[in-house]
Amino acid sequence: MNFFKTCLILGSACYFLSCQDVKVSNKETEPAEQNLLDVIAQFNTAFRNGNVASLSSMITENYTHTNSTSKAIGKADWLNYMSKREADIVSGNLAVIDYKMDDVEIQYFGKTAIVTGKVVVSTREKEELRINEYRITNVWVNKNGNWKRAGFHDSKIK
């Protein structure tokens, strides 16, 4: 009976532990984390500058973009929005003064990462200065060694 209880307890423990998220040691996550942080920095620079060609190459085919003011849109609709934004930047109708991402936290789940943070963006449009703050959640996937953004959501703080 004791042997049976021991096997049952050990088996149950192994099952429940296998369901838990496993945190990989810092030595193993640091290169992946730095790589993803570099890609996020490149993405943010492309967004700030309105570089649609770069952004297009950095998102998945089934990309989903959701923000606090509209329903979710896919890749084509988001790139269409970004093309209009790029034209506004090029024409001078929109100036992005500052775009900063802070409070970044990354959780890895194999080849998927959930990135949370805070974005502060300052823009000037029609001589009006706007400073907005957002809490963001991004889903990034690593395919063939390349990180691509698969999903985005934000909520306006102010």
C-alpha positions in Angstrom: 0.0 0.0 0.0 2.9 2.5 0.8 4.5 1.7 -2.5 1.3 2.4 -4.3 0.8 5.7 -2.5 4.4 6.7 -3.2 4.0 6.0 -6.9 0.7 7.9 -7.0 2.2 10.9 -5.2 5.3 10.9 -7.4 3.3 10.5 -10.6 0.9 13.3 -9.6 3.8 15.6 -8.8 5.5 14.9 -12.2 2.2 15.5 -14.0 1.6 18.9 -12.3 5.2 20.0 -12.6 5.1 19.3 -16.3 2.1 21.6 -16.6 3.9 24.5 -15.1 5.9 27.1 -17.1 9.5 26.3 -16.9 11.9 29.2 -16.4 15.1 28.6 -18.3 18.3 29.8 -16.6 19.6 33.3 -17.3 22.5 32.0 -19.3 20.1 30.4 -21.8 17.6 33.2 -22.0 19.9 36.2 -22.2 20.9 35.8 -25.9 17.2 35.1 -26.9 16.0 38.0 -24.8 18.6 40.4 -26.1 17.8 39.3 -29.7 14.1 39.9 -29.1 14.8 43.3 -27.5 16.9 44.3 -30.5 14.1 43.3 -32.9 11.6 45.2 -30.8 13.8 48.3 -30.9 14.1 48.0 -34.7 10.3 47.6 -34.9 9.7 50.7 -32.8 12.1 52.7 -34.9 10.3 51.6 -38.1 6.9 52.5 -36.5 8.2 55.9 -35.3 9.5 56.7 -38.8 6.5 55.2 -40.6 8.6 52.6 -42.5 5.9 50.3 -43.8 8.3 48.1 -45.8 10.2 47.3 -42.7 7.1 46.8 -40.6 5.6 44.5 -43.1 8.6 42.2 -43.0 8.5 42.1 -39.2 4.9 40.8 -38.7 3.3 37.4 -39.3 1.0 36.7 -42.2 -1.9 36.3 -39.7 -1.0 39.4 -37.7 -3.8 40.8 -35.4 -3.7 44.4 -34.2 -6.1 45.6 -31.6 -6.2 48.9 -29.8 -8.5 50.6 -27.3 -10.4 52.6 -30.0 -11.3 50.0 -32.6 -12.0 46.3 -33.3 -9.2 43.9 -34.2 -7.7 44.2 -37.7 -5.5 42.0 -39.7 -2.2 42.5 -41.5 -3.6 44.1 -44.7 -5.8 46.6 -42.8 -3.0 47.5 -40.4 -0.5 48.0 -43.2 -3.0 50.2 -45.1 -3.4 52.3 -41.9 0.4 52.5 -41.6 0.8 53.5 -45.3 -1.5 56.5 -44.6 0.5 57.3 -41.5 3.8 57.1 -43.5 2.4 59.5 -46.0 1.5 61.9 -43.2 5.0 61.7 -41.8 6.6 62.2 -45.2 4.4 65.2 -46.0 5.1 66.8 -42.7 1.5 66.6 -41.6 2.6 64.3 -38.7 5.8 64.7 -36.8 6.7 62.0 -34.3 8.7 63.9 -31.7 9.4 61.0 -29.3 8.5 57.3 -29.1 9.7 55.4 -26.0 8.9 52.0 -24.6 9.6 51.4 -20.9 8.6 48.8 -18.2 9.3 46.0 -20.7 8.8 42.5 -19.4 9.1 39.3 -21.5 7.8 35.9 -20.8 9.0 33.1 -23.0 6.9 30.0 -24.0 9.1 28.1 -26.3 9.3 29.9 -29.5 6.6 32.4 -28.4 7.1 35.4 -26.2 4.6 37.7 -24.6 6.0 41.3 -24.2 4.3 43.8 -22.0 5.3 47.4 -21.4 4.4 51.1 -21.5 4.7 53.3 -24.6 4.9 57.1 -24.4 4.5 58.8 -27.8 4.7 62.6 -28.5 3.4 63.8 -31.8 2.7 67.1 -33.5 -0.2 67.2 -35.9 -1.6 70.5 -37.3 0.5 72.4 -34.8 -1.1 70.5 -31.9 1.3 68.7 -29.6 -0.1 65.4 -28.2 1.5 63.2 -25.6 -0.1 59.8 -25.1 0.7 56.9 -22.9 -0.3 53.3 -23.5 0.0 49.9 -21.8 0.8 47.4 -24.4 0.9 43.6 -24.9 2.6 42.1 -27.9 2.9 38.4 -29.0 6.1 37.6 -30.8 6.9 34.3 -32.4 10.2 32.9 -33.5 10.1 31.3 -36.9 13.4 30.0 -38.4 15.4 32.1 -36.0 13.6 35.3 -36.8 11.3 37.1 -34.3 8.0 38.4 -35.8 5.2 40.2 -34.1 2.0 38.2 -34.3 -0.3 40.2 -32.1 -0.7 43.6 -30.5 -3.0 45.2 -28.0 -2.9 48.5 -26.2 -4.9 50.5 -23.7 -4.6 54.2 -23.4 -3.4 55.4 -20.0 -3.6 59.1 -20.8 
